[in-house]
Each structure stands twice: as C-alpha cells, then as structure tokens.
C-alpha cells in the first residue's frame, strides 16, 4: 500500500512531477470552490453561490498551458469528489457536474478565439466578450440542467433550463472578471500587498459610501435593497482599476444573493416565485457589469492620456525628453532646490556628413546608439534631452565642476570608443564635443543664460579640434 503511494510511479510521485502539479492544483481549487458552493445550497435545490465554474474557466483562459486533458480530468475529479463527499448520490453528482463541465468547455471555446486584450479586460469591448462567453457557457450548462431538472428536482425541462442558465450567468459574471483581471497568475503570486497599499493611497470615499449603502440596504430591506450599492459601485469604477472594482462588485453580488436567499432583507414573509427569482438574479448580473465597464473605460482613457503626455514630452526617435520638456523638468528640479548642478551641451561631430555618406536611416541609428551610450554613463537622477538635430543637453544635479567634467569625459569616451553598426555592414565612427557649465547655487543665473553658455563652450570645443570637453569655472 505504501509502495503504491510513494514508490516508483506511485500516486504521490506522479503528482509531484512538474507536468502534473498544475492539473493537481486546478483540481484542488475546483474541489474547494465546490465545497464553498455546496455550503450555500438550499436543501433540494441549486447553490445560491457557485464560484467553481467561473474560477475554472478563468484559470484555463489565463493559463493556456494548463488547458490539457490532465487538467480537465483533474477538474472533473474535483467536481465529483466534492458532491460525493457531501452525501450526493452518484447519479446526482454525475448529472450536476456534467452541466458544470460542458458549460466551462463552451466558455473556453469562445475565449480561444478572442484577443489577449479581451482576456485581461484591458478594453471596454472585453466586457461584451465576457458577457457573450458567460451567456453561452450558462446556456449550454442549462441544456444539461434542463435534462437533470425532472430527474433530480421533479420540475420541467424548460423551467429547469431557464433557472439553471440564469443561475450560471450570475455566477460567471460575478466571479469571472476577478480571475481575468487579476494582476499576475504565473511565476509569482499576485502583488496583493501592493494593491492594498495603492487602495490606501487612493480616495477612500467610494469604499465608505459602498459600506454605508450595504448597511442601508440591509436595514431598509425589500426588493430595492439590492440596488442600494449601485451608485457607490459606479464611483468605485471611476476611481479604482479594474481588478479592485471587480473584487468589490463580486462582494456586492454575493451580498445581494445573501439578501435574496434571506427573503430580501426583513421581508421574511415574502415568498418568491421562480420567475421573480430569475428576474432578480439577472438584475444582479447586469448590475455587476456596469462598474467594471466604467472602470475599463476610465483605465483606457487614462492610459491614452499617459501615452499622449509621453508623446508630447519625448523625442520620438530617441525616447529622451524633447527641448520644451527638458527645460520644464530642469526648471522644476531647480525650484525644488539643489546643492549645485551642472549643465552639459553635447553635439555630434560632422553629423551632416554621416547622413550624406550613409543615408538618413544610418544617421537615425547613430543617434539612437549615441543616446543609449550616454544613458549608460549617467547617474539615475540626471536629465537628458534632445535640443534639436544632433544636439543634446544634460543636467546633472548636485554636481561640482570637476565632477561634471569627469562625467563629460566619460560620455565623450563612450561615444568614440567603437564604431556604430548602422546596418548593411556599415560601421560609422562618430565623436562628440561637449560644453560644461557648473553652478554652485540655484539662482546664480537663469536657465537660458546657462544653456547659452554651455552651447558656447560646445562650439568652442568644435573650434579647438572636436572630440573634446570644454568647461568654465563654477558660476
């Protein structure tokens, strides 16, 4: 017996193999999610909350390499084990979990043909894709549920399909966004501590309003209690990223199902017929989509604004600050106060002849290579900007004149140390001339004066033979 477990090709040894770890973990997750759902299952009826199917679908979609036959078998074992261990008959376990498996398989087939941006909920259209995939998965599961309903619960086929499908739809739309929008599911655990720290730094008012809304809904009761948190959820969608919004929406969805299962608040005498139950569950699922959609739109807009801001402040060829952005950043740094700083003006020697001899594409390659070499010598707190053409400016904070000259010399040597490979076997040898100005205190001269002085010294270096550094004493 022990040999069968631990010996060669024993059960535990097979599980320990790398290719079996993911299926085993997937089956374990499904088993635990099923146990949670079974605990919410009223006697003789479906579970009020059933996260297993959405979690399985989300993990298979987010981790494509895990969608192997071993994972499907492990998931099926997890489903059956949960039902059998909690007292279900084999017939009931097989029928219930056949519906679960075919629903997940249908949803997975839909997601196989969707772009990665839809999988990660990175665009507003992704919510439409999620709703379609959830509806298809729920409908397919409902087909098996319709067959199982007369056998297990003594109901009709059509009512069973309708109720089963709507129940599945609510669970998919509630749980699936959390799995799909999670920051990271491979390599390491998601950075939940960083997420919580960011939430603490963000506005807390939406969370406070959400909590107050839930308390008010529980106190007031009635069918309208489920809608109480909607305004706060929409506010959360504007303020928070997709993943935190999805978590909050899930919590409110589960809260709504709990309110529903308890007779809608304090109205304990209210008896819900099947169609009312279906209507309320569909309402909960549609409410869950709105704040997540709003968060997707807000995050897409913010990303676009960040991109536009970057394009407005950076040189498109070299990715360093452009002239205006460099001046603004230097001025902002000076306003914060520094214990001396240095300005360097750098100009590539005979760059026009590079374009004339090798072509403008080779000239662009030379500029990009030059910037990378310069960045490799600079301190992290330095600023580098393209002032125009082949002319660049550098600001080194907290630097004295001799330190700045040493930095300039390192830059000069990095540029001329070896030729640049400009494609088609072209090797272009370039040099640079530099002018250095150092300032001992912030208000020694205005920025325009300092830049003009550094530029004058740069041209002085060219007049004295190029490929050299010229500097003046501290201002």
N, C-alpha and C positions, 0 to 999 in steps of 0.2 A: 504493500500500500504506500509506504513512504517512498519507495523507489519510483513508483508511478508518479508521485508528486514532484520529487526533487531530482530523480535520476536523469540519465540521458534522454532527451526529448520528453521529459516529464511535463506536466501541466504548467508548473511554475517556471520551468526553464523556458518553455515556449513563450510564455507571457513576457519574460524578461528580455527576449530578443527585440532589437530596435524596431523591426518592421511590425511587431505585434503590440508595442506599447501604445501607439495612438488608437488602434481599434479597441484595446482593452479599456483605456481611459474614456473613450467615447461611449462604450457600453456602460461603464460605471456612471458616467454623467447622466445618461438616459435613465438608468435604474433609479438614481437618486431623485431625478426630476419627476419620475413616475410616482415614486413614494409620496413626494410632496403633493402631487395632483390627487392621488388616491385619498389622502387625508382630507381633501376638500370635497370628496364625492358624497353626495347625499345617498342614503340607502335606496338601492334600486334605480339609480339614475346616473347621468354623466357628471364628471367632476366640474365644480364651479370654476376652477382654475387648473389648466393643464399645460404646463410650460414645455413638456418633453419634446413635442413635435417641432415647435419653433426653435428650440435650442439645438436639436439635431440638425435641422435644415440649415440654421445659421452657421454651425460649425463646419458642415460639409461644404458650404459655399465659401466661407472664409478660408478654409484649409483644403484646397482642391486635392492635394496629395493624399488626404485622409479618405477620400471617397472611393475606397477599394472594396472588393467583395468582403474582405475580412471585417471592415467597419460595419457594413450592412448586417452581417451575421451577428456581430457583437451587439449592435443596437437592437436587433430582434430578440436576442437572448435577454438583454436588459429589460425590454418591454415585458416579455413573458414572465421573467423571474419576479418582477415587481407585483404583477397580478396574482401569480400562483402563490407567492409567499404571504400575500394578504388575504388568502382564502377564496379566490375566484376559482371557478371550475375551469378545466382545460378548454372546454368549448367556448366559454365566455372570454377567456384570455386570448384565444386564437382569433375570434371574431373582432374583439375590440382593437387588438394590435395589428390585425390585417388592415383595418381602416387607417390606423396611425401610419403604418409603413408605406402604403400606397399614396397617402396624402403627401408625405415627405418626399417620396420619389417624384411625384408630379411637380412639386415646387422646385425641386433640384433641377429637373429637366428645363424648366423655364429659365432659371438663373444661369444655366450653362451657356445660353445664347445672349446674355446681357453683358454690356461693357463693365470694366472694373469700377468705373465711377458710380455705376448704379449699385454695385455690390456694397461699396463702402458708404453709400448715401452722401456722396460728395456734390450732388446737383439736385435741384428741385424735381426733375423728371424721375429721379430714383424712387421717390415716394409713389409715383404712379406705377412704376415697375413692381415695387413691393406690394402694392395693393392688388395688382393683377396676379402676381405669383401666389399671394395668400389666398385670393379668391379661387384660383384654380386648384391649389392644394386642398383647400377646405371643401370644394365641390366634389373632387374625386374621393376624398375621405368620406364625404356624405353619401356617396353611392354605396359603399360597403356598409356604412351606418344604416342606410335605408333597409338593406337586406337584414342587418342584425337586429333592427328595432322590433320586428314582430317576434323574433326568436327570444330575445333577451328581456324585452320590456312589454311585450304584448301590444304594441302600437302598430300603426300603419307604416307602409313603405315611404310614401310621400312626406307625411309629417316627420318621420324619422330622418329622411334626407335633409329636410329644411332645418330642423332643430340641430342636427349634427353639424351641418355645414356652417350655420351661424355661430355655433359654439367654437368650432375650429377657427373660424375667421377672427373672432375676438382674440383668441389666444395667439394666433400668428401675428396680428397687427400690434398686439401689446408687447410681446417678447422679442420678436424678430429684429426690430430696429436696434435694440440694445446690443445684440450679438453682432450685427452688421456694422455698427458704428463704433464698436469698441476700439480703443487706440491701437492695440497690438495683441495678436493671438499666436505669434510664433517667436521662438528664440527665448524670450523672457516674458515674465508676467506683465500685464498692463501697468502703467505707472499711475496707480490709483492715488498714491500719496501726492504726486504732483498735481493730479486732477483736483483733489480736495483742497490743496493749497491755492490753486487758481480760483476755485469757487469761493474760498475765504476772501480772496483779494477782490473779487467781483462784487457787484451790488448784491446785498442780501435781501433787499426789499421784496423781490419776487418770491423768494423762498418763504419769507414771513407771511406774505399775503396768501400763498398757497396753503400754508398750515392753518391760517385763520379760516380760509374758505372751507377746508375739510372739516374743521370743528363746527363751523356754522351749518354745513350740510348735515352732519351727524345730529346736531341739536334740533334743527328745524324739521328734518325728515321729509317724507313724501317723495313722489317721483322726480321732482325738480332738484332734489339734493345732489343727484349725480352731476348736474350742470354747474353747481356752485364753483368748482375749481377752474372752470374753463378760462375766465379772464386772466387769472394768475398764471395758468399754463401758457397762454399766449404771450404773456410778458416774459416768462422764462425762455420761450422760443426766440424772443428778440435779444435777450441778454446773454444766454448761455450757448455754448457749442452744441452740436447735435447729440453727442453721447450723453452728457448730463441731462439734456432735455428729454432724451429717450428714457433714461432711468426714472426721471420724475413722472413722465407720462405713464410708464409701467406701474409705478406705485399708485398713481391715481386710478388707473384701470383696475388694479387688484382691489383697491379701496371701494371702487364702485361695485365690483362683483360681490364684495363682502356685504355692502349695504343692500344689494339686491337679494342676496341669499338670506338676509335677516328681515326681509319683508319691507324693504325701503324705509329704513330708519325706525321711527317709533310707531309706524302704522302696522302693527303686528296682525291686525285683523284683515288686512288687505290680502286677498287671495289672487295670485297671478295666474292667468291662463297662459297657455303655451305661446300664443301669438304675441301677447304683451311681453312675455319674457324674451322672445326673439327680437321684438322691436327695441327693447331697452338694451339688449346686448349689441345689436347693430349700432345703436346710438353711441354706445361706449367705444366701439371700434372706430367709428368715424371721428369722434371727438379726439381720439388718440392720434390721428393723422395730422390734425391741424397744427399743433405746436411744433411737431417735428418738421413739417413742411415749412413753417415760418422760420425755424432755425436754419434749415438748408438754404433758404433764400437769403437770409441775413448773412450766413457764413460765406456764401458765394459772392455776395455784394462786397463784403469786407475783403475777401481775397482779391477781387478785381480792383478795389481801391488801393490795396497794398501794391499790386502789380503796376498800376498806373503811376503811383507815387515813386516806385522804383525806376520806372522808365523815364520819369520826369527829372530824376536827380542823378542818373548814372549814364555814363557813356555806353552806347550800345555795342561798340566793338570790344572794348577792354574791360567793361564792367566796373570801372572805377568811377568816382564822383566826377560829374561834369563841372564846368567852370563856376556856374552860379551856386551849385550845391556845395562845392569846395569852399567858396567864400563864406557861405552861410554857416557851414559847420565850423570853420575856423573862428568866425565871429562869435558863435555860440560858445565854443570852448574858451575863448578869451574872456567872455562875460562871466564864466564860472570861476575864473582866477587860476593862474598857473605861476609857478616859481621859475619863470624864464621859459623861452621856447625858441625854436629855430625854424626858419623858412628856407626851403631849397627849391631852386628852379632848375629843371633838368631838360636838356634839349639834345635830341639825337643828332649826331654829326652827319652831314651830307645825305640826309634822308631823301631829298628830292632825287638824287642820283640812284637811290635804291629803287624808287618807283619807276624811273625812266629806264633803268637797266633790266630789272627783273619783273616789272609789272606791279600793278596796284595790289593784286592778291598777295604777292610776296611781301609787299610793304605792310599790309594788314597783319600778316603772320609775324613780321618783325616787331610790330607794335605790341601785339599780344604777348609774344615771348619776352619783350623788354619789361612789360608790366609784371609778369609772373616772376622774373628775376628780381625786380625791385621789391616786390612784396615779400620775397623770401629773405630779404635782408632787414626789413623794417621791424620795429617793435609793434606789438599789437595795438598800442594806443596812438600810433601815428596815423595821419590822414594823407591819402594820395588822390590827386585829381588830375584830369586831363584838361589843360587850359586851351587846347586847340592844336590841330595838326599833330606834330611830333613833340610838342612842348607839354611838360608835366610839372606839377607843383607838389611839394611835400611839406607837411607841418609836423614837427617832432616836439611834443610837449616836454616841459621840464628838462630842457637840454641846454648846456652851456656851449660856447663857440667851439672849443676843441672837441667836445663830444660830437657835435654836429658835423664838423669837418671829417672826423673819423667815419661817421655814418655815410657821408657823401663819398668818401674814398672807397668804402665797401661797395656802394652802389656802382660806382664807375668801374671797379674791377669785375663785378658780376656781369656787367653788360659786355665788356670786351674780352672776357676770359675765353670764350669759344664762339664760333660762328653759329648762326641760326639756320636750322634746316627749314627752307621755305618751300619744299615740295619739288617734285620732278628732279631730285638730285641737286637742287640749288643750295649752296652754302653761302650765306650772306654774313659778312663780318661787319659789325657795327660798333661804334663808340659813342660816348656821351660826354657832353660838357655840363658842368654844374656850377651854380652860384649859390652861396650860402650866406644867410643873414641870421645872426643870433640876437635875441632881445633878453635883457635881464629882468625887466618888469613889464607888466601888461600894457601900460599906457605910454610906452616910450615913443611910439609913432603909430599912425593909423595904418590899417591893413593895406590900403592901396599903396602907401609910401613904401612899406616893407616889400610888397610884391614887386614894385618897380625897381627897388634896389637889388633884389635877388635876380631879377631879369637882367639888369645892367651887368652884374657880375658874371652871369651866364654868358652873355655876349663877349665880355672881356676874356673869358676862358677860350672862346672860339677864336678871338683875335690873336691870342697868345699860343695858338697851335692846336687847339681842340684836345679832346680826351684828357681833360684835366679839371681840377676843382679850384675855384677862386672864392675867397671869402673876405669879409671885413670884420673889424672888431665888434664887440658887443655894443648894441645901441642903448 
